[in-house]
Amino acid sequence: MSTTQAAEHFGVHIKTILRWIRDGKLSADRVDGRWHVQVKESDVPHKEHDIPHDEQGHDEKARLERADVERKHLMESLEEKECNLQRALKQLDRRDETIESLTGTLESLTREIDHLTQLLALKEKHVAVVTSQLETSREMIEDMRQRKPSVWKRIFRWT
C-alpha cells in the first residue's frame, strides 16, 4: 500500500509513516520513486513518542475519537429533541384546533341559553298574567256564591 494509505490505516500523518520507514519501524520498498509499505500488525510501532500527543500529554487520536463520539451523541440527542419538539408542536396545534372548536360550541350554547332565558322570562310573565286572571275569576265565582240569588232565581229556584 502507499504511504498515504498506510497513514490512513494507522491514523497518523504521512510524515510519521516516512519517519517510521526511515527508522526501520515499518518495512517498505521504493518503486519508481514512491514508497510501497508492507503492513504487518507486528510492524505497528507502539512506542508512546510515536503516537501524537497534545501539550498536556494526552493521546491526540483518542481525544479526537472521544470528541467525535461525543459529537455524534450530541447530534443524536439534538435530533431526538427536535423530533420531540415537532411532536409537541403538532400536539399544540391539535389542542388549539380543539380549543377553537370548543370555543365556538360554547359561544353557540351561550347564545342559545340567552334566547331560552328570554323565552322563559316571557313565559313567566304570561304565567303571572294567567294566574292573575285565574285569581280574579276565582274571586268572582266566590263572590257570586256568597251573594243571594236574584229574584228570578228565587222564584224559579234556579241553582
Backbone as JSON Lines, residues from 0, in Angstrom:
{"i":0,"aa":"M","n":[0.85,-1.17,0.0],"ca":[0.0,0.0,0.0],"c":[0.89,1.23,0.0]}
{"i":1,"aa":"S","n":[0.32,2.35,-0.42],"ca":[1.09,3.59,-0.5],"c":[1.26,4.19,0.89]}
{"i":2,"aa":"T","n":[2.12,5.18,0.98],"ca":[2.33,5.84,2.27],"c":[1.07,6.55,2.74]}
{"i":3,"aa":"T","n":[0.3,7.1,1.79],"ca":[-0.96,7.77,2.14],"c":[-1.94,6.77,2.73]}
{"i":4,"aa":"Q","n":[-2.06,5.6,2.09],"ca":[-2.97,4.57,2.6],"c":[-2.5,4.07,3.96]}
{"i":5,"aa":"A","n":[-1.19,3.93,4.14],"ca":[-0.65,3.48,5.42],"c":[-0.95,4.52,6.5]}
{"i":6,"aa":"A","n":[-0.82,5.79,6.16],"ca":[-1.11,6.85,7.13],"c":[-2.57,6.79,7.55]}
{"i":7,"aa":"E","n":[-3.47,6.57,6.6],"ca":[-4.9,6.44,6.93],"c":[-5.15,5.19,7.76]}
{"i":8,"aa":"H","n":[-4.44,4.1,7.41],"ca":[-4.62,2.83,8.13],"c":[-4.22,2.97,9.6]}
{"i":9,"aa":"F","n":[-3.09,3.64,9.85],"ca":[-2.62,3.79,11.23],"c":[-3.21,5.01,11.92]}
{"i":10,"aa":"G","n":[-3.83,5.89,11.15],"ca":[-4.42,7.08,11.74],"c":[-3.38,8.12,12.13]}
{"i":11,"aa":"V","n":[-2.29,8.18,11.36],"ca":[-1.24,9.15,11.64],"c":[-0.97,9.95,10.37]}
{"i":12,"aa":"H","n":[-0.13,10.96,10.5],"ca":[0.24,11.79,9.36],"c":[1.22,11.04,8.46]}
{"i":13,"aa":"I","n":[1.25,11.41,7.19],"ca":[2.13,10.73,6.23],"c":[3.6,10.9,6.6]}
{"i":14,"aa":"K","n":[3.97,12.03,7.23],"ca":[5.36,12.25,7.64],"c":[5.75,11.25,8.73]}
{"i":15,"aa":"T","n":[4.79,10.88,9.57],"ca":[5.07,9.88,10.59],"c":[5.38,8.54,9.94]}
{"i":16,"aa":"I","n":[4.63,8.18,8.9],"ca":[4.89,6.93,8.17],"c":[6.29,6.96,7.56]}
{"i":17,"aa":"L","n":[6.67,8.07,6.95],"ca":[8.01,8.2,6.35],"c":[9.1,8.1,7.42]}
{"i":18,"aa":"R","n":[8.85,8.69,8.59],"ca":[9.82,8.59,9.69],"c":[9.94,7.16,10.16]}
{"i":19,"aa":"W","n":[8.8,6.43,10.27],"ca":[8.83,5.03,10.7],"c":[9.6,4.18,9.68]}
{"i":20,"aa":"I","n":[9.44,4.48,8.4],"ca":[10.18,3.75,7.36],"c":[11.68,4.05,7.51]}
{"i":21,"aa":"R","n":[12.03,5.32,7.68],"ca":[13.43,5.72,7.83],"c":[14.04,5.09,9.07]}
{"i":22,"aa":"D","n":[13.25,5.02,10.17],"ca":[13.76,4.44,11.42],"c":[13.73,2.92,11.39]}
{"i":23,"aa":"G","n":[13.13,2.33,10.36],"ca":[13.09,0.88,10.25],"c":[11.95,0.24,11.03]}
{"i":24,"aa":"K","n":[11.0,1.03,11.47],"ca":[9.85,0.5,12.22],"c":[8.8,-0.08,11.29]}
{"i":25,"aa":"L","n":[8.8,0.34,10.03],"ca":[7.91,-0.23,9.02],"c":[8.78,-0.69,7.86]}
{"i":26,"aa":"S","n":[8.39,-1.82,7.27],"ca":[9.14,-2.28,6.09],"c":[8.45,-1.73,4.85]}
{"i":27,"aa":"A","n":[9.28,-1.19,3.92],"ca":[8.74,-0.59,2.71],"c":[9.79,-0.71,1.61]}
{"i":28,"aa":"D","n":[9.32,-0.73,0.38],"ca":[10.2,-0.78,-0.78],"c":[9.93,0.46,-1.61]}
{"i":29,"aa":"R","n":[11.01,0.98,-2.22],"ca":[10.89,2.15,-3.06],"c":[10.83,1.69,-4.51]}
{"i":30,"aa":"V","n":[9.68,2.01,-5.18],"ca":[9.49,1.63,-6.57],"c":[9.13,2.89,-7.34]}
{"i":31,"aa":"D","n":[9.9,3.2,-8.35],"ca":[9.7,4.39,-9.18],"c":[9.59,5.67,-8.34]}
{"i":32,"aa":"G","n":[10.4,5.77,-7.33],"ca":[10.43,6.97,-6.51],"c":[9.32,7.05,-5.46]}
{"i":33,"aa":"R","n":[8.53,6.03,-5.36],"ca":[7.44,6.02,-4.37],"c":[7.64,4.84,-3.42]}
{"i":34,"aa":"W","n":[7.22,5.08,-2.19],"ca":[7.32,4.03,-1.18],"c":[6.09,3.15,-1.25]}
{"i":35,"aa":"H","n":[6.29,1.84,-1.18],"ca":[5.21,0.86,-1.05],"c":[5.41,0.17,0.28]}
{"i":36,"aa":"V","n":[4.49,0.43,1.2],"ca":[4.61,-0.05,2.57],"c":[4.01,-1.44,2.66]}
{"i":37,"aa":"Q","n":[4.74,-2.33,3.35],"ca":[4.24,-3.68,3.6],"c":[3.82,-3.7,5.07]}
{"i":38,"aa":"V","n":[2.52,-3.74,5.26],"ca":[1.99,-3.59,6.62],"c":[1.75,-4.96,7.23]}
{"i":39,"aa":"K","n":[2.32,-5.14,8.4],"ca":[2.05,-6.29,9.24],"c":[1.69,-5.72,10.6]}
{"i":40,"aa":"E","n":[0.78,-6.37,11.28],"ca":[0.38,-5.86,12.59],"c":[1.57,-5.83,13.54]}
{"i":41,"aa":"S","n":[2.54,-6.72,13.33],"ca":[3.72,-6.71,14.2],"c":[4.61,-5.51,13.91]}
{"i":42,"aa":"D","n":[4.46,-4.9,12.71],"ca":[5.27,-3.74,12.35],"c":[4.75,-2.45,12.97]}
{"i":43,"aa":"V","n":[3.56,-2.48,13.5],"ca":[2.97,-1.26,14.04],"c":[3.76,-0.81,15.26]}
{"i":44,"aa":"P","n":[4.31,0.38,15.23],"ca":[5.07,0.87,16.39],"c":[4.13,1.17,17.55]}
{"i":45,"aa":"H","n":[4.56,0.81,18.73],"ca":[3.72,1.02,19.92],"c":[4.41,1.9,20.94]}
{"i":46,"aa":"K","n":[5.39,2.63,20.54],"ca":[6.08,3.49,21.5],"c":[5.25,4.74,21.73]}
{"i":47,"aa":"E","n":[5.28,5.23,22.93],"ca":[4.49,6.4,23.3],"c":[4.86,7.62,22.47]}
{"i":48,"aa":"H","n":[6.14,7.79,22.15],"ca":[6.54,9.0,21.44],"c":[6.12,8.97,19.98]}
{"i":49,"aa":"D","n":[5.72,7.81,19.45],"ca":[5.28,7.73,18.07],"c":[3.81,8.11,17.9]}
{"i":50,"aa":"I","n":[3.07,8.14,18.98],"ca":[1.65,8.49,18.93],"c":[1.53,9.99,19.18]}
{"i":51,"aa":"P","n":[0.78,10.72,18.34],"ca":[0.68,12.17,18.53],"c":[0.01,12.51,19.86]}
{"i":52,"aa":"H","n":[0.56,13.49,20.54],"ca":[0.03,13.94,21.83],"c":[-0.17,15.44,21.78]}
{"i":53,"aa":"D","n":[-1.08,15.92,22.63],"ca":[-1.24,17.37,22.73],"c":[-0.29,17.9,23.81]}
{"i":54,"aa":"E","n":[-0.41,19.17,24.17],"ca":[0.51,19.8,25.11],"c":[0.46,19.15,26.49]}
{"i":55,"aa":"Q","n":[-0.7,18.64,26.9],"ca":[-0.83,18.04,28.22],"c":[-0.39,16.58,28.24]}
{"i":56,"aa":"G","n":[0.01,16.05,27.1],"ca":[0.47,14.67,27.06],"c":[-0.63,13.67,26.78]}
{"i":57,"aa":"H","n":[-1.82,14.13,26.38],"ca":[-2.92,13.22,26.09],"c":[-2.82,12.73,24.65]}
{"i":58,"aa":"D","n":[-3.27,11.54,24.44],"ca":[-3.27,10.93,23.11],"c":[-4.22,11.71,22.21]}
{"i":59,"aa":"E","n":[-3.69,12.35,21.18],"ca":[-4.48,13.21,20.29],"c":[-5.54,12.41,19.54]}
{"i":60,"aa":"K","n":[-5.16,11.24,19.05],"ca":[-6.11,10.43,18.28],"c":[-7.27,9.99,19.17]}
{"i":61,"aa":"A","n":[-6.95,9.54,20.38],"ca":[-8.01,9.11,21.3],"c":[-8.91,10.29,21.67]}
{"i":62,"aa":"R","n":[-8.28,11.46,21.86],"ca":[-9.07,12.65,22.18],"c":[-10.01,13.0,21.03]}
{"i":63,"aa":"L","n":[-9.51,12.91,19.81],"ca":[-10.35,13.19,18.65],"c":[-11.47,12.17,18.51]}
{"i":64,"aa":"E","n":[-11.16,10.91,18.78],"ca":[-12.2,9.87,18.71],"c":[-13.27,10.12,19.76]}
{"i":65,"aa":"R","n":[-12.83,10.48,20.98],"ca":[-13.81,10.79,22.03],"c":[-14.66,11.99,21.64]}
{"i":66,"aa":"A","n":[-14.01,13.0,21.07],"ca":[-14.75,14.19,20.63],"c":[-15.74,13.84,19.53]}
{"i":67,"aa":"D","n":[-15.33,12.95,18.61],"ca":[-16.22,12.53,17.53],"c":[-17.41,11.75,18.08]}
{"i":68,"aa":"V","n":[-17.14,10.85,19.03],"ca":[-18.22,10.08,19.65],"c":[-19.18,11.02,20.38]}
{"i":69,"aa":"E","n":[-18.6,11.99,21.1],"ca":[-19.44,12.94,21.83],"c":[-20.27,13.79,20.86]}
{"i":70,"aa":"R","n":[-19.64,14.2,19.74],"ca":[-20.36,14.98,18.73],"c":[-21.52,14.17,18.16]}
{"i":71,"aa":"K","n":[-21.26,12.89,17.86],"ca":[-22.33,12.02,17.33],"c":[-23.45,11.89,18.35]}
{"i":72,"aa":"H","n":[-23.06,11.71,19.62],"ca":[-24.07,11.59,20.68],"c":[-24.89,12.87,20.79]}
{"i":73,"aa":"L","n":[-24.21,14.02,20.71],"ca":[-24.92,15.29,20.78],"c":[-25.85,15.48,19.58]}
{"i":74,"aa":"M","n":[-25.4,15.06,18.4],"ca":[-26.24,15.16,17.21],"c":[-27.49,14.28,17.35]}
{"i":75,"aa":"E","n":[-27.29,13.05,17.86],"ca":[-28.44,12.16,18.07],"c":[-29.4,12.77,19.08]}
{"i":76,"aa":"S","n":[-28.83,13.32,20.15],"ca":[-29.66,13.95,21.18],"c":[-30.41,15.14,20.6]}
{"i":77,"aa":"L","n":[-29.71,15.93,19.78],"ca":[-30.35,17.09,19.15],"c":[-31.47,16.65,18.21]}
{"i":78,"aa":"E","n":[-31.22,15.61,17.42],"ca":[-32.26,15.1,16.51],"c":[-33.46,14.59,17.3]}
{"i":79,"aa":"E","n":[-33.19,13.9,18.41],"ca":[-34.28,13.38,19.24],"c":[-35.09,14.53,19.83]}
{"i":80,"aa":"K","n":[-34.38,15.56,20.32],"ca":[-35.09,16.7,20.91],"c":[-35.87,17.46,19.84]}
{"i":81,"aa":"E","n":[-35.31,17.55,18.64],"ca":[-36.01,18.22,17.55],"c":[-37.28,17.44,17.19]}
{"i":82,"aa":"C","n":[-37.16,16.11,17.18],"ca":[-38.33,15.27,16.89],"c":[-39.39,15.46,17.98]}
{"i":83,"aa":"N","n":[-38.95,15.49,19.23],"ca":[-39.88,15.71,20.34],"c":[-40.54,17.08,20.23]}
{"i":84,"aa":"L","n":[-39.76,18.08,19.83],"ca":[-40.3,19.43,19.66],"c":[-41.35,19.45,18.56]}
{"i":85,"aa":"Q","n":[-41.06,18.79,17.44],"ca":[-42.02,18.74,16.33],"c":[-43.31,18.06,16.79]}
{"i":86,"aa":"R","n":[-43.16,16.96,17.53],"ca":[-44.33,16.24,18.05],"c":[-45.14,17.14,18.98]}
{"i":87,"aa":"A","n":[-44.44,17.87,19.85],"ca":[-45.12,18.77,20.79],"c":[-45.83,19.9,20.06]}
{"i":88,"aa":"L","n":[-45.2,20.43,19.0],"ca":[-45.84,21.49,18.22],"c":[-47.1,20.98,17.53]}
{"i":89,"aa":"K","n":[-47.04,19.77,16.98],"ca":[-48.24,19.19,16.35],"c":[-49.34,19.0,17.38]}
{"i":90,"aa":"Q","n":[-48.94,18.53,18.56],"ca":[-49.92,18.32,19.63],"c":[-50.55,19.66,20.04]}
{"i":91,"aa":"L","n":[-49.73,20.71,20.12],"ca":[-50.27,22.04,20.45],"c":[-51.22,22.54,19.37]}
{"i":92,"aa":"D","n":[-50.88,22.28,18.11],"ca":[-51.77,22.68,17.02],"c":[-53.12,21.98,17.15]}
{"i":93,"aa":"R","n":[-53.07,20.66,17.44],"ca":[-54.33,19.92,17.6],"c":[-55.12,20.46,18.78]}
{"i":94,"aa":"R","n":[-54.44,20.8,19.87],"ca":[-55.13,21.35,21.04],"c":[-55.73,22.71,20.72]}
{"i":95,"aa":"D","n":[-54.99,23.53,19.97],"ca":[-55.52,24.83,19.56],"c":[-56.79,24.67,18.73]}
{"i":96,"aa":"E","n":[-56.77,23.71,17.8],"ca":[-57.96,23.46,16.98],"c":[-59.12,23.01,17.85]}
{"i":97,"aa":"T","n":[-58.84,22.14,18.83],"ca":[-59.88,21.67,19.74],"c":[-60.43,22.84,20.56]}
{"i":98,"aa":"I","n":[-59.54,23.69,21.04],"ca":[-59.98,24.84,21.84],"c":[-60.84,25.78,21.0]}
{"i":99,"aa":"E","n":[-60.42,26.02,19.76],"ca":[-61.22,26.89,18.88],"c":[-62.59,26.28,18.63]}
{"i":100,"aa":"S","n":[-62.63,24.97,18.41],"ca":[-63.9,24.29,18.18],"c":[-64.79,24.39,19.42]}
{"i":101,"aa":"L","n":[-64.2,24.13,20.59],"ca":[-64.97,24.19,21.82],"c":[-65.42,25.62,22.12]}
{"i":102,"aa":"T","n":[-64.6,26.6,21.77],"ca":[-64.97,28.0,21.97],"c":[-66.19,28.34,21.13]}
{"i":103,"aa":"G","n":[-66.19,27.88,19.87],"ca":[-67.35,28.11,19.0],"c":[-68.59,27.45,19.56]}
{"i":104,"aa":"T","n":[-68.45,26.21,20.04],"ca":[-69.58,25.5,20.62],"c":[-70.07,26.23,21.87]}
{"i":105,"aa":"L","n":[-69.15,26.69,22.7],"ca":[-69.51,27.41,23.92],"c":[-70.25,28.7,23.59]}
{"i":106,"aa":"E","n":[-69.78,29.44,22.59],"ca":[-70.46,30.67,22.19],"c":[-71.87,30.37,21.68]}
{"i":107,"aa":"S","n":[-72.0,29.3,20.93],"ca":[-73.32,28.9,20.41],"c":[-74.25,28.54,21.57]}
{"i":108,"aa":"L","n":[-73.73,27.77,22.52],"ca":[-74.55,27.39,23.68],"c":[-74.92,28.62,24.52]}
{"i":109,"aa":"T","n":[-74.0,29.57,24.64],"ca":[-74.29,30.8,25.38],"c":[-75.43,31.58,24.72]}
{"i":110,"aa":"R","n":[-75.37,31.7,23.39],"ca":[-76.46,32.39,22.67],"c":[-77.78,31.65,22.87]}
{"i":111,"aa":"E","n":[-77.74,30.33,22.82],"ca":[-78.97,29.55,23.0],"c":[-79.52,29.73,24.41]}
{"i":112,"aa":"I","n":[-78.63,29.75,25.4],"ca":[-79.06,29.96,26.78],"c":[-79.69,31.34,26.93]}
{"i":113,"aa":"D","n":[-79.08,32.36,26.32],"ca":[-79.66,33.71,26.38],"c":[-81.06,33.73,25.76]}
{"i":114,"aa":"H","n":[-81.2,33.08,24.61],"ca":[-82.5,33.02,23.94],"c":[-83.53,32.31,24.82]}
{"i":115,"aa":"L","n":[-83.13,31.17,25.39],"ca":[-84.05,30.41,26.25],"c":[-84.39,31.2,27.51]}
{"i":116,"aa":"T","n":[-83.45,31.96,28.03],"ca":[-83.71,32.79,29.2],"c":[-84.75,33.86,28.88]}
{"i":117,"aa":"Q","n":[-84.64,34.47,27.71],"ca":[-85.63,35.46,27.29],"c":[-87.01,34.82,27.12]}
{"i":118,"aa":"L","n":[-87.04,33.62,26.5],"ca":[-88.32,32.92,26.36],"c":[-88.92,32.58,27.72]}
{"i":119,"aa":"L","n":[-88.07,32.14,28.63],"ca":[-88.54,31.81,29.97],"c":[-89.11,33.04,30.66]}
{"i":120,"aa":"A","n":[-88.46,34.18,30.51],"ca":[-88.96,35.42,31.12],"c":[-90.33,35.77,30.56]}
{"i":121,"aa":"L","n":[-90.5,35.63,29.23],"ca":[-91.8,35.9,28.61],"c":[-92.86,34.92,29.14]}
{"i":122,"aa":"K","n":[-92.5,33.66,29.25],"ca":[-93.45,32.65,29.74],"c":[-93.82,32.94,31.19]}
{"i":123,"aa":"E","n":[-92.85,33.38,31.99],"ca":[-93.14,33.71,33.38],"c":[-94.12,34.88,33.46]}
{"i":124,"aa":"K","n":[-93.93,35.87,32.59],"ca":[-94.88,36.99,32.56],"c":[-96.26,36.5,32.16]}
{"i":125,"aa":"H","n":[-96.3,35.63,31.16],"ca":[-97.58,35.09,30.7],"c":[-98.25,34.29,31.82]}
{"i":126,"aa":"V","n":[-97.46,33.47,32.51],"ca":[-98.0,32.69,33.63],"c":[-98.51,33.62,34.72]}
{"i":127,"aa":"A","n":[-97.8,34.7,34.98],"ca":[-98.25,35.66,36.0],"c":[-99.57,36.29,35.6]}
{"i":128,"aa":"V","n":[-99.71,36.64,34.31],"ca":[-100.97,37.24,33.82],"c":[-102.1,36.22,33.95]}
{"i":129,"aa":"V","n":[-101.86,34.99,33.5],"ca":[-102.89,33.95,33.56],"c":[-103.25,33.65,35.01]}
{"i":130,"aa":"T","n":[-102.25,33.6,35.89],"ca":[-102.51,33.36,37.31],"c":[-103.35,34.49,37.89]}
{"i":131,"aa":"S","n":[-103.04,35.7,37.51],"ca":[-103.81,36.85,37.98],"c":[-105.26,36.76,37.5]}
{"i":132,"aa":"Q","n":[-105.43,36.39,36.22],"ca":[-106.78,36.24,35.68],"c":[-107.52,35.12,36.4]}
{"i":133,"aa":"L","n":[-106.83,34.04,36.68],"ca":[-107.44,32.91,37.39],"c":[-107.88,33.34,38.79]}
{"i":134,"aa":"E","n":[-107.04,34.09,39.46],"ca":[-107.39,34.58,40.8],"c":[-108.62,35.49,40.73]}
{"i":135,"aa":"T","n":[-108.63,36.33,39.74],"ca":[-109.77,37.23,39.57],"c":[-111.04,36.42,39.32]}
{"i":136,"aa":"S","n":[-110.92,35.4,38.48],"ca":[-112.08,34.54,38.19],"c":[-112.54,33.82,39.44]}
{"i":137,"aa":"R","n":[-111.63,33.31,40.23],"ca":[-112.0,32.62,41.47],"c":[-112.72,33.58,42.43]}
{"i":138,"aa":"E","n":[-112.16,34.76,42.52],"ca":[-112.79,35.74,43.41],"c":[-114.21,36.06,42.94]}
{"i":139,"aa":"M","n":[-114.36,36.17,41.62],"ca":[-115.7,36.47,41.09],"c":[-116.65,35.31,41.36]}
{"i":140,"aa":"I","n":[-116.16,34.09,41.17],"ca":[-117.01,32.91,41.44],"c":[-117.37,32.87,42.92]}
{"i":141,"aa":"E","n":[-116.41,33.1,43.76],"ca":[-116.67,33.08,45.2],"c":[-117.65,34.18,45.58]}
{"i":142,"aa":"D","n":[-117.49,35.31,44.96],"ca":[-118.4,36.42,45.2],"c":[-119.82,36.05,44.8]}
{"i":143,"aa":"M","n":[-119.95,35.41,43.68],"ca":[-121.26,35.02,43.2],"c":[-121.91,34.0,44.12]}
{"i":144,"aa":"R","n":[-121.13,33.12,44.65],"ca":[-121.69,32.11,45.54],"c":[-122.19,32.74,46.85]}
{"i":145,"aa":"Q","n":[-121.5,33.71,47.28],"ca":[-121.87,34.32,48.55],"c":[-123.06,35.27,48.42]}
{"i":146,"aa":"R","n":[-123.32,35.74,47.27],"ca":[-124.46,36.65,47.07],"c":[-125.76,35.85,47.14]}
{"i":147,"aa":"K","n":[-126.78,36.57,47.44],"ca":[-128.1,35.95,47.45],"c":[-128.55,35.79,46.03]}
{"i":148,"aa":"P","n":[-129.27,34.74,45.76],"ca":[-129.76,34.57,44.39],"c":[-130.71,35.7,44.01]}
{"i":149,"aa":"S","n":[-130.74,35.95,42.76],"ca":[-131.6,37.03,42.27],"c":[-133.07,36.65,42.48]}
{"i":150,"aa":"V","n":[-133.92,37.6,42.28],"ca":[-135.34,37.41,42.5],"c":[-135.85,36.32,41.58]}
{"i":151,"aa":"W","n":[-135.51,36.38,40.4],"ca":[-135.98,35.4,39.44],"c":[-135.49,34.0,39.8]}
{"i":152,"aa":"K","n":[-134.27,33.91,40.25],"ca":[-133.76,32.59,40.63],"c":[-134.5,32.08,41.84]}
{"i":153,"aa":"R","n":[-134.78,32.97,42.71],"ca":[-135.5,32.52,43.89],"c":[-136.91,32.09,43.52]}
{"i":154,"aa":"I","n":[-137.5,32.78,42.57],"ca":[-138.85,32.44,42.17],"c":[-138.84,31.09,41.47]}
{"i":155,"aa":"F","n":[-137.96,30.95,40.56],"ca":[-137.96,29.71,39.79],"c":[-137.01,28.66,40.36]}
{"i":156,"aa":"R","n":[-136.35,28.95,41.39],"ca":[-135.44,28.07,42.1],"c":[-134.31,27.52,41.21]}
{"i":157,"aa":"W","n":[-133.71,28.4,40.63],"ca":[-132.54,28.01,39.83],"c":[-131.33,27.93,40.74]}
{"i":158,"aa":"T","n":[-130.67,26.98,40.52],"ca":[-129.47,26.87,41.34],"c":[-128.24,27.05,40.56]}
